[in-house]
Amino acid sequence: MITLDASTMVLVLALGNLALVALLTFFDAGPVRSQALSAWSLSKQIQGGAWLLLALGAVSVVPAALAVPGGYALLLAGVAVEAGASWQAAGREGWRRPTLVLGGLAILAFLVCYLIDEEGLRGVAASLLLGAFYLSGAVALALRWSDNSLLQRALAVVTAVLALVVAARGLFVLVLAGGWGWLTNELLGQLSSAALYLLMLANCFGMLLLARERAQRELQRLEVVDPLTDVPNRRGFFNALAPWMALARRPGLPTALVVLDLDQFKRVNDGYGHPAGDAVLRHVVELCRRQLRDSDMLGRLVGVEFAILLPRTNLDEASLVAERIRAAIEATPVKSERAMISMTASFGVTTIRPEDSTTTLFQRADEALAAAKKAGRNRVSQAVQAVAEV
């Protein structure tokens, strides 16, 4: 069996972390950088410098009195930044600063232990503190467990197990100074070094794969969601509409479709600029959501034209919903940097018929919308009912 001495293992960890920094530099070199991934890259730079300083101290290139406390202080700082990056990636921005504060306190605690006992107590403190920060990162990865991907769950479990191995060395040395049977201090040291090496590899490739997985998931989401208003786009709305089209062929409660178009929206972009126009669109979406049920769905078809799907709603009930939205838009101006912008909207309302295709359905709704526009805008118009309905 081939074993590595302590100085060689430290050098491997130093070179490994610095190689990971190079990989991250090329991986995250785009114009838009993830803050969490950038922080994680910074943590690897700090850890690489820490292990390099410890390696130079092990071969007496740098005095041990400088290399050991300086190296471990940098290592604790790097692992604290890594844990903070994990919390930031999990969407808990507020946890990043406390983690960094705890990193500073950990460095102070380690230096106190180093001054008290340069050998035994120093190793106990380093193992327990490093294990605690790695375990914190594992907890961040495990948040929202049921919603996480299999990759993220596996990474959380592996990180937690390896973090406990790192912390166990300090705990066992503290409780059982002479070891426990076959579990000697030397073996614990080798297990801890191996765990640190595996943590470096698992966290590196795990974070890179998670970043790629999240980017792919975001691209898939943007295929069906409008990025400005965060509602389904045309494709997403039509995908959700398909099962309701099929249900319309069966007897039961009707399903309504409302198409709305903002009146004279071009004047907003021309007079106040496109940022004001974007604010108006987001404002209209928020007003619509307030008037809709959880089962209803709002989508942005194109430009300033929106569609609303109202399950289990007949024509008259859908017209009442459209009228409430129309009144809310008219009564609630949008505050921009330059002025208060008043808006109105026109609505076309219809229900899904058994013989409908998406083309005939939207053609009928668009005809009702055109009738509302022709009648003077800012009103709700119903589509002509079928003979069977009458």
Stockholm file with secondary structure:
# STOCKHOLM 1.0

chainA/1-390         MITLDASTMVLVLALGNLALVALLTFFDAGPVRSQALSAWSLSKQIQGGAWLLLALGAVSVVPAALAVPGGYALLLAGVAVEAGASWQAAGREGWRRPTLVLGGLAILAFLVCYLIDEEGLRGVAASLLLGAFYLSGAVALALRWSDNSLLQRALAVVTAVLALVVAARGLFVLVLAGGWGWLTNELLGQLSSAALYLLMLANCFGMLLLARERAQRELQRLEVVDPLTDVPNRRGFFNALAPWMALARRPGLPTALVVLDLDQFKRVNDGYGHPAGDAVLRHVVELCRRQLRDSDMLGRLVGVEFAILLPRTNLDEASLVAERIRAAIEATPVKSERAMISMTASFGVTTIRPEDSTTTLFQRADEALAAAKKAGRNRVSQAVQAVAEV
#=GR chainA/1-390 SS CCCCCHHHHHHHHHHHHHHHHHHHHHHTCSSSCCHHHHHHHHHHHHHHHHHHHHHHHHTTSSCHHHHHHHHHHHHHHHHHHHHHHHHHHTTCGGGHHHHHHHHHHHHHHHHHHHHHCTTHHHHHHHHHHHHHHHHHHHHHHHTTGGGSCHHHHHHHHHHHHHHHHHHHHHHHHHHCTTCBTTBCHHHHHHHHHHHHHHHHHHHHHHHHHHHHHHHHHHHHHHTTBCTTTCSBCHHHHHHHHHHHHHHTTSSSSCCEEEEEEETTTHHHHHHHCHHHHHHHHHHHHHHHHHHSCTTCEEEEEETTEEEEEETTCCHHHHHHHHHHHHHHHHHCCEECSSCEECCCEEEEEEECCTTCCHHHHHHHHHHHHHHHHHTTSSSEEECCCCTTTC
#=GC SS_cons         CCCCCHHHHHHHHHHHHHHHHHHHHHHTCSSSCCHHHHHHHHHHHHHHHHHHHHHHHHTTSSCHHHHHHHHHHHHHHHHHHHHHHHHHHTTCGGGHHHHHHHHHHHHHHHHHHHHHCTTHHHHHHHHHHHHHHHHHHHHHHHTTGGGSCHHHHHHHHHHHHHHHHHHHHHHHHHHCTTCBTTBCHHHHHHHHHHHHHHHHHHHHHHHHHHHHHHHHHHHHHHTTBCTTTCSBCHHHHHHHHHHHHHHTTSSSSCCEEEEEEETTTHHHHHHHCHHHHHHHHHHHHHHHHHHSCTTCEEEEEETTEEEEEETTCCHHHHHHHHHHHHHHHHHCCEECSSCEECCCEEEEEEECCTTCCHHHHHHHHHHHHHHHHHTTSSSEEECCCCTTTC
//
